[in-house]
Amino acid sequence: MHGIRIPLTRNIVTAANFDPEYLKINPNGTVPSITAASLNKPLTESADCLTYLDQARPNSGVNLTPRDPKTQEIVQKLINLVHSDAVGTNLILLMARDKEEFQGKQSSMWKDYVGTRQQVLEQNRTAHPEHEFYGGKSMENGMLNGLYTSEEIGPHHEAFFAHSREGYQKFANGVAELDSLLVLPYAAGEEVTLADLHVVPWLAHAMWGAGASEVGDFAPLEELVRKSVPGFKVGEKIRQWWSTFGERESFKKVYPALH
């Protein structure tokens, strides 16, 4: 692992990932990124970062990238799914389906999160008017910030609510697809693969965003989704996989609590 630098922004609430110096590494302003002497250019996608780290590890006899084509296909489908817009966790964290739910967001940390991002974006846009990133991103985040800072619920909010309701339908379908794709005991079969390392943080973040306080508590996520999809339930395969993976010491070390 010598020579690898992982410029992770530890606290993205401060919007440090929008710093001009970070954008030189990752023009998208997303986290994570990896730079290394052996790379022609930084890696800026989570899937590429994890694959690279797996290949860069000292030979331990454990390969998280399966060699079997069928297993490779399953792994790729799982990775693609949890990184798709259909199951993006910003739905749970930032969006709302009605006035009551939205007012709850306005009273939460997420209003400050969106507002801080907007402030940093606008400051950098002023300081670096030639940088293409800040114009588009400040407009995109500005629309959400405008909703959050508005004292009245108007037509734009109603459109936002409708979009959020559609999002929960897609999210529920995505969770059902995940359950159908899993090959137990781990995500793609008998061995831990890169798929597990993608699905775990996605599901943990979704559960945390829904308000779960216990690592194994799916109830808050189910209750949240049921508001739009009556009868929604996290599938048995997901539950079995989560329980199996949760017994690993590495999981317990990274997830003493959800985040």
C-alpha positions as CSV (number, residue, x, y, z in Angstrom):
1,M,0.0,0.0,0.0
2,H,3.1,2.2,0.1
3,G,2.7,5.3,-2.1
4,I,-1.0,5.4,-2.1
5,R,-2.7,8.6,-1.0
6,I,-6.4,8.6,-0.2
7,P,-7.7,12.2,0.0
8,L,-10.9,11.4,1.8
9,T,-12.8,14.4,3.1
10,R,-13.6,13.3,6.7
11,N,-16.4,15.8,7.3
12,I,-18.2,16.6,4.1
13,V,-20.7,18.6,6.1
14,T,-18.2,21.4,5.8
15,A,-18.2,21.0,2.0
16,A,-14.4,20.7,2.0
17,N,-14.8,18.5,-1.0
18,F,-15.6,21.6,-3.0
19,D,-12.2,23.1,-2.3
20,P,-10.4,24.1,-5.6
21,E,-7.4,22.0,-4.5
22,Y,-9.6,18.9,-4.1
23,L,-11.2,19.5,-7.5
24,K,-7.8,19.2,-9.1
25,I,-7.9,15.6,-7.9
26,N,-11.6,14.9,-8.4
27,P,-13.3,17.4,-10.8
28,N,-16.7,16.1,-9.7
29,G,-16.1,17.1,-6.1
30,T,-17.2,13.6,-4.9
31,V,-15.7,11.4,-2.2
32,P,-13.6,9.2,-2.2
33,S,-10.6,9.7,-4.5
34,I,-7.2,8.0,-4.7
35,T,-3.9,9.2,-6.0
36,A,-0.8,7.0,-6.3
37,A,2.5,7.1,-8.2
38,S,1.4,4.0,-10.0
39,L,-1.7,5.7,-11.4
40,N,-1.8,7.8,-14.5
41,K,-4.6,9.8,-13.0
42,P,-6.6,9.9,-9.8
43,L,-9.4,7.4,-9.2
44,T,-12.6,9.2,-8.5
45,E,-15.3,6.4,-8.5
46,S,-15.9,4.2,-5.5
47,A,-15.9,1.0,-7.6
48,D,-12.5,1.9,-9.1
49,C,-11.1,2.8,-5.7
50,L,-12.0,-0.4,-4.1
51,T,-10.8,-2.5,-7.0
52,Y,-7.5,-0.8,-7.0
53,L,-7.1,-1.2,-3.2
54,D,-7.9,-4.9,-3.5
55,Q,-5.3,-5.3,-6.3
56,A,-2.7,-3.3,-4.4
57,R,-2.9,-5.3,-1.2
58,P,0.0,-7.6,-0.3
59,N,-0.7,-11.1,-1.5
60,S,-2.7,-12.6,1.4
61,G,-4.4,-15.4,-0.5
62,V,-7.7,-13.6,-0.4
63,N,-9.0,-12.1,-3.6
64,L,-12.1,-9.9,-3.4
65,T,-12.4,-9.8,-7.1
66,P,-13.8,-13.2,-8.2
67,R,-12.3,-15.1,-11.1
68,D,-15.4,-17.1,-12.0
69,P,-17.3,-15.2,-14.8
70,K,-20.7,-16.0,-13.3
71,T,-19.8,-14.7,-9.9
72,Q,-18.2,-11.6,-11.6
73,E,-21.5,-10.9,-13.3
74,I,-23.4,-11.1,-10.0
75,V,-20.8,-8.9,-8.3
76,Q,-21.1,-6.2,-11.0
77,K,-24.9,-6.2,-10.9
78,L,-24.8,-5.7,-7.2
79,I,-22.3,-2.9,-7.4
80,N,-24.2,-1.2,-10.2
81,L,-27.4,-1.4,-8.3
82,V,-26.3,0.2,-5.0
83,H,-24.6,3.0,-7.0
84,S,-27.7,3.7,-9.1
85,D,-29.9,6.7,-8.7
86,A,-32.8,4.4,-7.9
87,V,-31.5,3.6,-4.5
88,G,-29.5,6.8,-3.7
89,T,-29.5,7.6,0.0
90,N,-30.0,11.3,-0.6
91,L,-33.6,10.4,-1.1
92,I,-33.8,9.5,2.6
93,L,-31.5,12.2,3.9
94,L,-32.6,15.3,1.9
95,M,-35.9,14.7,0.2
96,A,-39.5,14.8,1.5
97,R,-42.9,13.7,0.3
98,D,-45.2,16.2,2.0
99,K,-45.3,19.4,4.1
100,E,-45.0,17.6,7.4
101,E,-42.0,15.5,6.4
102,F,-40.3,18.6,4.8
103,Q,-40.7,20.7,7.9
104,G,-39.0,17.9,9.8
105,K,-36.1,18.2,7.4
106,Q,-36.0,22.0,7.8
107,S,-35.6,21.5,11.6
108,S,-32.8,18.9,11.2
109,M,-29.1,19.0,10.5
110,W,-29.8,18.7,6.8
111,K,-30.9,22.3,6.4
112,D,-27.5,23.4,7.7
113,Y,-25.8,20.8,5.5
114,V,-27.5,22.2,2.3
115,G,-26.9,25.8,3.4
116,T,-23.2,25.3,4.1
117,R,-22.7,23.7,0.7
118,Q,-24.4,26.6,-0.9
119,Q,-22.3,29.1,1.0
120,V,-19.1,27.4,0.1
121,L,-20.1,27.0,-3.6
122,E,-21.0,30.6,-3.9
123,Q,-17.8,31.8,-2.2
124,N,-15.7,29.6,-4.6
125,R,-17.7,30.7,-7.6
126,T,-16.9,34.3,-6.8
127,A,-13.2,33.5,-6.2
128,H,-12.9,31.3,-9.2
129,P,-15.4,32.5,-11.9
130,E,-13.4,30.6,-14.6
131,H,-14.1,27.2,-12.9
132,E,-17.0,25.4,-14.6
133,F,-17.8,23.3,-11.6
134,Y,-19.0,26.0,-9.3
135,G,-21.6,27.5,-11.7
136,G,-23.5,24.3,-12.4
137,K,-23.1,22.9,-8.9
138,S,-24.2,26.2,-7.1
139,M,-27.3,26.3,-9.3
140,E,-28.1,22.6,-8.6
141,N,-27.7,22.9,-4.9
142,G,-29.2,26.4,-4.9
143,M,-32.6,25.0,-6.0
144,L,-32.6,22.6,-3.0
145,N,-31.4,25.3,-0.7
146,G,-34.1,27.6,-1.9
147,L,-36.7,25.0,-0.9
148,Y,-35.2,24.6,2.5
149,T,-35.0,28.3,3.2
150,S,-38.5,29.2,2.0
151,E,-41.0,29.9,4.7
152,E,-44.0,29.1,2.5
153,I,-44.9,25.9,0.7
154,G,-45.4,26.6,-3.0
155,P,-45.6,24.9,-6.4
156,H,-41.9,24.1,-6.4
157,H,-42.3,22.3,-3.1
158,E,-45.3,20.3,-4.5
159,A,-43.2,19.2,-7.5
160,F,-40.4,18.3,-5.1
161,F,-42.8,16.2,-3.0
162,A,-44.1,14.4,-6.0
163,H,-40.6,13.6,-7.2
164,S,-39.8,12.3,-3.7
165,R,-42.8,10.0,-3.7
166,E,-41.7,8.6,-7.0
167,G,-38.2,8.1,-5.6
168,Y,-39.5,5.9,-2.8
169,Q,-41.2,3.7,-5.2
170,K,-38.0,3.2,-7.1
171,F,-36.1,2.7,-3.9
172,A,-38.4,-0.1,-2.8
173,N,-38.1,-1.7,-6.2
174,G,-34.3,-1.5,-5.8
175,V,-34.3,-3.1,-2.4
176,A,-36.4,-6.0,-3.8
177,E,-33.9,-6.4,-6.7
178,L,-31.1,-6.5,-4.2
179,D,-32.8,-9.3,-2.3
180,S,-33.2,-11.2,-5.5
181,L,-29.6,-10.8,-6.6
182,L,-28.0,-11.9,-3.3
183,V,-26.3,-15.3,-3.3
184,L,-25.8,-16.3,0.3
185,P,-24.1,-16.5,2.7
186,Y,-22.2,-13.4,1.4
187,A,-23.4,-11.1,-1.3
188,A,-22.2,-13.2,-4.2
189,G,-21.8,-16.6,-2.6
190,E,-19.4,-18.5,-0.3
191,E,-16.7,-15.8,-0.2
192,V,-16.6,-12.1,0.6
193,T,-16.2,-10.1,-2.6
194,L,-16.1,-6.4,-3.5
195,A,-19.9,-6.6,-3.8
196,D,-20.1,-6.9,0.0
197,L,-17.9,-3.8,0.4
198,H,-20.2,-1.8,-1.7
199,V,-23.6,-3.0,-0.3
200,V,-22.7,-2.8,3.3
201,P,-22.0,1.0,3.5
202,W,-25.0,1.8,1.2
203,L,-27.4,-0.2,3.4
204,A,-25.8,1.1,6.7
205,H,-26.2,4.7,5.5
206,A,-29.8,4.1,4.4
207,M,-30.7,2.6,7.8
208,W,-28.9,5.4,9.7
209,G,-30.6,8.1,7.6
210,A,-34.0,6.4,8.3
211,G,-33.3,6.8,12.1
212,A,-32.1,3.3,13.1
213,S,-30.0,3.3,16.2
214,E,-29.2,-0.4,16.3
215,V,-27.0,-2.1,13.6
216,G,-29.6,-4.8,13.1
217,D,-32.8,-2.7,13.2
218,F,-34.5,-2.5,9.9
219,A,-37.8,-1.2,11.3
220,P,-37.2,2.5,10.9
221,L,-36.2,2.0,7.2
222,E,-39.3,-0.2,6.6
223,E,-41.6,2.3,8.3
224,L,-40.2,5.2,6.2
225,V,-40.6,3.4,2.9
226,R,-44.1,2.1,3.8
227,K,-45.4,5.6,3.8
228,S,-45.1,5.4,0.0
229,V,-45.1,1.6,-0.5
230,P,-47.5,-0.1,1.8
231,G,-46.3,-3.5,2.9
232,F,-42.7,-2.8,2.1
233,K,-40.3,-5.1,4.0
234,V,-36.6,-5.8,3.8
235,G,-36.2,-9.2,2.3
236,E,-35.1,-12.3,4.2
237,K,-32.0,-12.8,2.1
238,I,-30.9,-9.3,2.9
239,R,-31.5,-9.9,6.6
240,Q,-29.5,-13.2,6.5
241,W,-26.7,-11.6,4.6
242,W,-26.6,-8.6,7.0
243,S,-26.5,-10.9,10.0
244,T,-23.7,-13.1,8.5
245,F,-21.6,-10.1,7.5
246,G,-22.3,-8.4,10.8
247,E,-20.5,-11.2,12.7
248,R,-17.2,-10.4,11.1
249,E,-14.7,-8.5,13.3
250,S,-14.0,-6.1,10.5
251,F,-17.7,-5.1,10.4
252,K,-17.8,-4.6,14.1
253,K,-14.8,-2.4,14.0
254,V,-16.1,-0.2,11.3
255,Y,-19.7,-0.2,12.5
256,P,-19.9,0.0,16.2
257,A,-22.8,2.2,15.3
258,L,-24.5,3.0,12.0
259,H,-23.3,5.9,10.0
